Amino acid sequence: MIINGIDVTPIITAIIEVLAGVVITLISTKVIPYIHSKVDQEQLEFIKSVVKIAVKAAEQLFEKAQGAEKLEYAMNMVLSALKEKGIEINKDLLRSYIEAAVLELHRALED
């Protein structure tokens, strides 16, 4: 996007990335601890492992720009696995787990 002859796309992208980082940090520090208190440890470990697998699979299967498709794929994969185990989870909380796993994966790839 060009405003007054200046391409502001990198600025907008940087702002979005910073905001996403802040949201994910808040989710990781507030929402996820709340989830931990509501789910037993065995279920929690299962959820975490399935989320990590789903996030890695989505990253591998979809293009970088297909964030919505990656999220939908990961959510469906996790919900299906949890349903098989009889585990129910709020979709907003699941999305928080997925977003945190994406951030963790991206940080690991940067190192």
C-alpha positions, 0 to 999 in steps of 0.5 A, spaced: 500 500 500 502 506 498 501 513 501 503 519 499 508 516 495 511 511 501 510 504 501 507 502 508 506 495 507 512 493 511 510 498 516 503 495 517 506 488 516 511 489 522 505 492 526 501 486 525 507 482 527 508 485 534 500 485 535 500 478 534 506 477 538 503 481 544 496 477 543 500 470 543 504 472 549 498 474 553 494 468 551 500 464 553 501 467 560 493 468 562 489 463 558 493 457 558 495 457 565 487 457 566 486 451 561 491 447 565 487 448 572 481 445 568 484 439 565 488 433 568 495 432 567 494 426 562 489 430 558 493 436 557 500 432 555 495 429 550 492 435 547 499 439 547 502 433 543 496 433 538 497 440 537 504 440 536 503 435 531 497 439 527 501 445 527 507 442 524 503 438 519 499 445 517 506 448 516 508 443 512 502 442 508 500 449 506 503 456 503 506 461 508 500 466 506 495 461 508 494 462 515 487 461 515 487 454 512 493 452 517 489 454 523 482 450 520 487 444 518 490 444 525 483 445 529 480 440 525 486 435 526 486 436 534 478 436 535 478 430 531 483 426 535 480 429 542 474 427 540 476 420 539 479 420 546 473 423 549 476 430 551 472 436 550 475 443 549 473 450 548 475 452 541 477 459 543 482 455 548 484 450 543 486 456 538 490 459 544 494 452 544 495 452 537 497 460 536 502 458 542 505 452 538 505 456 532 509 461 536 514 456 539 515 453 532 517 459 529 522 461 535 525 454 534 526 455 527 529 462 528 534 459 532 
